[in-house]
Amino acid sequence: MDRDHLRPCDLVKRTGYTKSKISRILSGAYQIDSITLHTIFDALKIDLLRALLAVGRLGDWQQYFDPDVEIIADLIDVLPSALNKARAGNSRARISLPGTIILADRLSEMIALNDRETATRRRERPIAGF
C-alpha cells in the first residue's frame, strides 16, 4: 500500500470488503484466511509466489523486491511445463541434491552472464533517457 500510495479506502474499493474488515486486517485484529489473503494480494498486485519466497523461505518481506526472487518465481512458474516438454517420451529420473546444485550453479552463471551482457549493451548503445 505504501509503495502505491494507497489508503485503506482504496483497498476497500479494490477488495469489496467493508471498512471495518479492512481496518481489522490492517491492525492485526483479524485472522487472515487464505481467501482473504488472495483477495488482498490481487488487489495490491502482489505475486503470491514471490511473497512466499521472500517471507516464507528468506524470512524478509523486503526480499520480495529483489530481482533474484522475481527470477526464481518466474522459473517456478514456467519450469514444470518446460520440463514436461523437454522430457516428453523419456523415462524420468530424479536428480540428486548434488546434481540439483550443479544445475542451479549453471543456471545462475547464465543469468549472471546475461546481466553482464545487458550492462555492456546499455553502456555501448544507450537508449534515450536510460
PASEBA-1860 file (N, C-alpha, C; in nm, 3 decimals):
! residues 130
1> MDRDHLRP> 0.084/-0.118/0.000/0.000/0.000/0.000/0.088/0.125/0.000 ~ 0.197/0.122/0.079/0.288/0.237/0.082/0.350/0.261/-0.055 ~ 0.393/0.152/-0.119/0.458/0.162/-0.249/0.369/0.231/-0.352 ~ 0.241/0.197/-0.350/0.147/0.252/-0.448/0.066/0.370/-0.394 ~ 0.103/0.417/-0.274/0.036/0.531/-0.211/-0.115/0.506/-0.199 ~ -0.149/0.386/-0.152/-0.290/0.351/-0.136/-0.334/0.374/0.008 ~ -0.456/0.415/0.021/-0.517/0.434/0.152/-0.609/0.315/0.179 ~ -0.645/0.296/0.305/-0.737/0.186/0.335/-0.867/0.193/0.253
9> CDLVKRTG> -0.916/0.313/0.226/-1.040/0.323/0.147/-1.018/0.271/0.004 ~ -0.896/0.284/-0.048/-0.866/0.228/-0.180/-0.873/0.076/-0.176 ~ -0.823/0.018/-0.066/-0.828/-0.127/-0.050/-0.973/-0.174/-0.034 ~ -1.055/-0.095/0.031/-1.198/-0.126/0.042/-1.260/-0.136/-0.098 ~ -1.230/-0.038/-0.182/-1.285/-0.037/-0.319/-1.235/-0.156/-0.400 ~ -1.107/-0.185/-0.388/-1.047/-0.291/-0.470/-1.089/-0.431/-0.427 ~ -1.114/-0.449/-0.297/-1.148/-0.583/-0.248/-1.297/-0.606/-0.233 ~ -1.372/-0.498/-0.211/-1.513/-0.513/-0.183/-1.541/-0.543/-0.037
17> YTKSKISR> -1.437/-0.547/0.045/-1.454/-0.569/0.187/-1.501/-0.439/0.253 ~ -1.559/-0.453/0.370/-1.607/-0.335/0.443/-1.489/-0.259/0.503 ~ -1.515/-0.133/0.536/-1.412/-0.051/0.601/-1.367/-0.114/0.732 ~ -1.461/-0.168/0.806/-1.426/-0.226/0.936/-1.340/-0.352/0.919 ~ -1.370/-0.433/0.818/-1.289/-0.554/0.796/-1.148/-0.514/0.756 ~ -1.134/-0.419/0.665/-1.002/-0.373/0.624/-0.926/-0.315/0.743 ~ -0.994/-0.239/0.824/-0.932/-0.181/0.942/-0.882/-0.291/1.037 ~ -0.964/-0.394/1.059/-0.923/-0.505/1.146/-0.807/-0.583/1.086
25> ILSGAYQI> -0.807/-0.600/0.955/-0.698/-0.671/0.888/-0.568/-0.592/0.905 ~ -0.573/-0.463/0.876/-0.452/-0.381/0.881/-0.398/-0.363/1.022 ~ -0.487/-0.369/1.121/-0.442/-0.354/1.260/-0.396/-0.486/1.321 ~ -0.419/-0.595/1.249/-0.381/-0.726/1.300/-0.485/-0.788/1.390 ~ -0.601/-0.727/1.399/-0.708/-0.779/1.485/-0.790/-0.887/1.416 ~ -0.765/-0.911/1.288/-0.841/-1.008/1.211/-0.747/-1.118/1.163 ~ -0.781/-1.240/1.192/-0.702/-1.354/1.145/-0.729/-1.372/0.996 ~ -0.630/-1.353/0.913/-0.649/-1.358/0.768/-0.651/-1.504/0.721
33> DSITLHTI> -0.757/-1.540/0.651/-0.765/-1.673/0.590/-0.709/-1.665/0.449 ~ -0.694/-1.779/0.386/-0.629/-1.782/0.254/-0.710/-1.707/0.147 ~ -0.841/-1.712/0.154/-0.923/-1.641/0.056/-0.905/-1.491/0.069 ~ -0.905/-1.443/0.193/-0.884/-1.300/0.218/-0.745/-1.259/0.173 ~ -0.646/-1.341/0.203/-0.508/-1.311/0.163/-0.497/-1.301/0.012 ~ -0.554/-1.396/-0.058/-0.551/-1.393/-0.206/-0.623/-1.269/-0.260 ~ -0.734/-1.234/-0.201/-0.809/-1.117/-0.245/-0.726/-0.989/-0.226 ~ -0.663/-0.978/-0.112/-0.580/-0.859/-0.086/-0.458/-0.858/-0.178
41> FDALKIDL> -0.394/-0.973/-0.195/-0.279/-0.980/-0.285/-0.319/-0.939/-0.427 ~ -0.434/-0.987/-0.473/-0.481/-0.949/-0.606/-0.506/-0.799/-0.614 ~ -0.567/-0.745/-0.511/-0.599/-0.602/-0.508/-0.473/-0.516/-0.509 ~ -0.368/-0.566/-0.444/-0.243/-0.491/-0.436/-0.142/-0.532/-0.543 ~ -0.184/-0.624/-0.630/-0.097/-0.675/-0.736/0.032/-0.734/-0.680 ~ 0.016/-0.815/-0.575/0.128/-0.884/-0.513/0.132/-1.026/-0.567 ~ 0.247/-1.067/-0.616/0.266/-1.203/-0.666/0.280/-1.297/-0.547 ~ 0.187/-1.392/-0.535/0.184/-1.482/-0.421/0.313/-1.562/-0.409
49> LRALLAVG> 0.363/-1.615/-0.518/0.482/-1.697/-0.513/0.603/-1.616/-0.468 ~ 0.618/-1.496/-0.521/0.729/-1.409/-0.477/0.717/-1.377/-0.329 ~ 0.595/-1.350/-0.284/0.574/-1.320/-0.142/0.610/-1.440/-0.055 ~ 0.569/-1.558/-0.098/0.602/-1.679/-0.022/0.752/-1.704/-0.018 ~ 0.819/-1.682/-0.128/0.965/-1.697/-0.129/1.031/-1.597/-0.036 ~ 0.989/-1.472/-0.047/1.051/-1.366/0.032/1.029/-1.388/0.182 ~ 0.904/-1.410/0.219/0.871/-1.420/0.362/0.893/-1.562/0.413 ~ 0.837/-1.660/0.342/0.842/-1.798/0.390/0.979/-1.862/0.383
57> RLGDWQQY> 1.051/-1.836/0.276/1.181/-1.902/0.257/1.296/-1.815/0.305 ~ 1.292/-1.686/0.273/1.403/-1.596/0.306/1.380/-1.517/0.435 ~ 1.256/-1.517/0.484/1.227/-1.454/0.612/1.231/-1.302/0.614 ~ 1.218/-1.240/0.497/1.225/-1.094/0.491/1.136/-1.043/0.379 ~ 1.029/-0.974/0.415/0.933/-0.927/0.315/0.999/-0.836/0.212 ~ 1.106/-0.767/0.249/1.172/-0.676/0.154/1.241/-0.752/0.041 ~ 1.267/-0.882/0.062/1.325/-0.963/-0.045/1.229/-0.979/-0.163 ~ 1.101/-0.948/-0.140/1.001/-0.953/-0.248/1.048/-0.869/-0.367
65> FDPDVEII> 1.117/-0.759/-0.340/1.159/-0.667/-0.445/1.295/-0.702/-0.504 ~ 1.357/-0.807/-0.456/1.488/-0.849/-0.508/1.469/-0.912/-0.646 ~ 1.544/-0.865/-0.745/1.529/-0.922/-0.881/1.553/-1.073/-0.885 ~ 1.640/-1.124/-0.797/1.664/-1.268/-0.796/1.539/-1.345/-0.754 ~ 1.465/-1.292/-0.658/1.341/-1.356/-0.613/1.240/-1.355/-0.728 ~ 1.236/-1.247/-0.803/1.145/-1.240/-0.918/1.183/-1.345/-1.023 ~ 1.312/-1.361/-1.049/1.357/-1.463/-1.145/1.320/-1.602/-1.096 ~ 1.344/-1.630/-0.968/1.312/-1.761/-0.912/1.162/-1.790/-0.924
73> ADLIDVLP> 1.079/-1.692/-0.891/0.934/-1.710/-0.901/0.893/-1.735/-1.045 ~ 0.951/-1.660/-1.138/0.920/-1.682/-1.280/0.962/-1.821/-1.324 ~ 1.078/-1.867/-1.278/1.124/-2.001/-1.313/1.030/-2.108/-1.258 ~ 0.989/-2.092/-1.134/0.897/-2.189/-1.074/0.767/-2.194/-1.154 ~ 0.728/-2.080/-1.206/0.604/-2.074/-1.283/0.615/-2.147/-1.417 ~ 0.728/-2.133/-1.485/0.740/-2.189/-1.620/0.816/-2.321/-1.627 ~ 0.893/-2.354/-1.525/0.976/-2.474/-1.531/0.899/-2.605/-1.543 ~ 0.788/-2.624/-1.472/0.717/-2.752/-1.488/0.678/-2.784/-1.632
81> SALNKARA> 0.622/-2.688/-1.705/0.583/-2.718/-1.843/0.706/-2.733/-1.932 ~ 0.811/-2.656/-1.905/0.934/-2.671/-1.984/0.997/-2.808/-1.963 ~ 0.997/-2.854/-1.839/1.050/-2.989/-1.811/0.965/-3.096/-1.876 ~ 0.832/-3.083/-1.866/0.744/-3.180/-1.930/0.770/-3.189/-2.079 ~ 0.786/-3.074/-2.142/0.810/-3.071/-2.286/0.945/-3.133/-2.319 ~ 1.048/-3.095/-2.247/1.183/-3.144/-2.275/1.198/-3.293/-2.245 ~ 1.126/-3.342/-2.147/1.141/-3.481/-2.105/1.033/-3.572/-2.162 ~ 0.948/-3.520/-2.248/0.839/-3.600/-2.305/0.895/-3.721/-2.377
89> GNSRARIS> 0.834/-3.835/-2.352/0.874/-3.958/-2.420/0.996/-4.025/-2.359 ~ 1.057/-3.965/-2.261/1.175/-4.025/-2.197/1.137/-4.076/-2.059 ~ 1.214/-4.171/-2.010/1.192/-4.210/-1.872/1.253/-4.100/-1.785 ~ 1.184/-4.072/-1.679/1.226/-3.960/-1.594/1.293/-4.015/-1.469 ~ 1.404/-3.954/-1.436/1.476/-3.994/-1.315/1.492/-3.873/-1.226 ~ 1.491/-3.899/-1.098/1.512/-3.793/-1.001/1.658/-3.747/-1.011 ~ 1.680/-3.620/-0.988/1.816/-3.567/-0.984/1.854/-3.551/-0.837 ~ 1.971/-3.598/-0.802/2.016/-3.589/-0.664/2.040/-3.443/-0.624
97> LPGTIILA> 2.052/-3.418/-0.494/2.079/-3.283/-0.447/2.209/-3.227/-0.505 ~ 2.317/-3.305/-0.508/2.439/-3.251/-0.572/2.416/-3.216/-0.720 ~ 2.337/-3.297/-0.789/2.306/-3.267/-0.928/2.223/-3.140/-0.940 ~ 2.129/-3.122/-0.849/2.046/-3.001/-0.847/2.133/-2.878/-0.821 ~ 2.230/-2.892/-0.732/2.321/-2.780/-0.704/2.402/-2.743/-0.828 ~ 2.446/-2.843/-0.902/2.520/-2.816/-1.026/2.431/-2.743/-1.125 ~ 2.306/-2.788/-1.141/2.212/-2.720/-1.230/2.188/-2.576/-1.185 ~ 2.171/-2.555/-1.055/2.150/-2.420/-1.002/2.271/-2.332/-1.030
105> DRLSEMIA> 2.391/-2.388/-1.013/2.513/-2.311/-1.042/2.521/-2.273/-1.190 ~ 2.490/-2.367/-1.277/2.494/-2.339/-1.422/2.391/-2.233/-1.461 ~ 2.270/-2.248/-1.411/2.166/-2.150/-1.441/2.203/-2.013/-1.386 ~ 2.257/-2.009/-1.266/2.299/-1.883/-1.205/2.407/-1.815/-1.289 ~ 2.501/-1.893/-1.340/2.606/-1.838/-1.427/2.546/-1.781/-1.556 ~ 2.445/-1.849/-1.611/2.379/-1.800/-1.732/2.309/-1.667/-1.703 ~ 2.245/-1.658/-1.589/2.175/-1.534/-1.552/2.276/-1.421/-1.529 ~ 2.387/-1.452/-1.460/2.491/-1.351/-1.436/2.554/-1.306/-1.568
113> LNDRETAT> 2.576/-1.399/-1.661/2.628/-1.363/-1.793/2.530/-1.270/-1.864 ~ 2.403/-1.299/-1.856/2.302/-1.212/-1.916/2.308/-1.073/-1.854 ~ 2.326/-1.066/-1.722/2.338/-0.936/-1.654/2.456/-0.856/-1.711 ~ 2.571/-0.924/-1.724/2.691/-0.856/-1.775/2.672/-0.811/-1.920 ~ 2.613/-0.897/-2.003/2.591/-0.861/-2.143/2.491/-0.747/-2.156 ~ 2.388/-0.748/-2.073/2.290/-0.641/-2.075/2.353/-0.509/-2.034 ~ 2.437/-0.512/-1.930/2.507/-0.389/-1.885/2.597/-0.336/-1.995 ~ 2.667/-0.425/-2.065/2.755/-0.384/-2.174/2.675/-0.320/-2.287
121> RRRERPIA> 2.564/-0.383/-2.326/2.480/-0.327/-2.432/2.428/-0.189/-2.393 ~ 2.387/-0.174/-2.269/2.335/-0.043/-2.224/2.443/0.064/-2.226 ~ 2.565/0.027/-2.191/2.677/0.123/-2.196/2.712/0.161/-2.338 ~ 2.716/0.060/-2.425/2.761/0.083/-2.562/2.654/0.144/-2.652 ~ 2.530/0.108/-2.628/2.419/0.160/-2.708/2.306/0.207/-2.619 ~ 2.326/0.317/-2.549/2.219/0.362/-2.459/2.093/0.404/-2.535 ~ 1.983/0.374/-2.474/1.854/0.415/-2.527/1.824/0.550/-2.467 ~ 1.762/0.638/-2.544/1.734/0.773/-2.497/1.673/0.771/-2.358
129> GF> 1.738/0.843/-2.267/1.685/0.856/-2.131/1.729/0.745/-2.037 ~ 1.801/0.643/-2.085/1.844/0.533/-1.997/1.993/0.531/-1.985
END
